């Protein structure tokens, strides 16, 4: 829990609504990369949301294929 508490406040807010389980380490790595690419916290949160959406789409396709329905 300590590592979560040390995360930047904007990232903690984003994680509080995340649909996927992120470790504090991987979240911070993605956050720093997004922040470098985007330049501000709002844009970085948007980038993380796009990453999350892409992962959810991949997971859905994988689940459909695995179930034999696709």
C-alpha positions as CSV (number, residue, x, y, z in Angstrom):
1,X,0.0,0.0,0.0
2,X,3.0,2.3,0.6
3,X,3.9,2.2,-3.0
4,X,0.4,3.1,-4.1
5,X,0.4,6.0,-1.6
6,X,3.6,7.4,-3.1
7,X,2.1,7.6,-6.6
8,X,1.3,11.1,-8.0
9,X,-2.2,12.3,-7.0
10,X,-3.5,12.5,-10.6
11,X,-2.4,8.9,-11.2
12,X,-4.0,7.7,-8.0
13,X,-7.3,9.3,-9.1
14,X,-7.1,7.7,-12.5
15,X,-6.3,4.3,-10.9
16,X,-9.3,4.6,-8.6
17,X,-11.5,4.2,-11.6
18,X,-9.4,1.8,-13.6
19,X,-11.1,-1.3,-15.0
20,X,-7.9,-3.3,-15.0
21,X,-5.7,-4.3,-12.1
22,X,-2.5,-2.2,-12.3
23,X,0.5,-2.7,-10.0
24,X,1.8,0.6,-8.7
25,X,5.1,-0.1,-10.5
26,X,3.6,-0.7,-13.9
27,X,1.2,2.2,-13.5
28,X,4.0,4.6,-12.6
29,X,6.1,3.4,-15.5
30,X,3.1,4.0,-17.9
31,X,2.3,7.3,-16.3
32,X,5.9,8.6,-16.7
33,X,6.0,7.5,-20.3
34,X,2.6,9.2,-21.0
35,X,3.6,12.3,-19.2
36,X,6.8,12.6,-21.3
37,X,4.8,12.1,-24.5
38,X,1.9,14.3,-23.7
39,X,3.3,17.0,-21.4
40,X,0.5,17.4,-18.9
41,X,-1.4,15.3,-16.5
42,X,-4.8,15.5,-18.2
43,X,-3.4,14.4,-21.5
44,X,-1.4,11.6,-19.7
45,X,-4.7,10.4,-18.1
46,X,-6.3,10.3,-21.5
47,X,-3.4,8.3,-22.9
48,X,-3.7,5.8,-20.0
49,X,-7.4,5.5,-20.7
50,X,-6.7,4.7,-24.4
51,X,-4.2,2.1,-23.3
52,X,-6.9,0.6,-21.0
53,X,-9.5,0.6,-23.7
54,X,-7.1,-1.1,-26.1
55,X,-6.3,-3.8,-23.6
56,X,-10.0,-4.4,-22.8
57,X,-10.7,-4.8,-26.5
58,X,-7.8,-7.3,-26.8
59,X,-9.1,-9.2,-23.7
60,X,-12.6,-9.3,-25.2
61,X,-11.4,-10.7,-28.5
62,X,-9.2,-13.3,-26.7
63,X,-12.2,-14.4,-24.5
64,X,-14.5,-14.7,-27.5
65,X,-11.9,-16.8,-29.5
66,X,-11.2,-19.0,-26.5
67,X,-15.0,-19.6,-26.0
68,X,-15.3,-20.8,-29.6
69,X,-17.9,-18.1,-30.4
70,X,-15.6,-16.1,-32.7
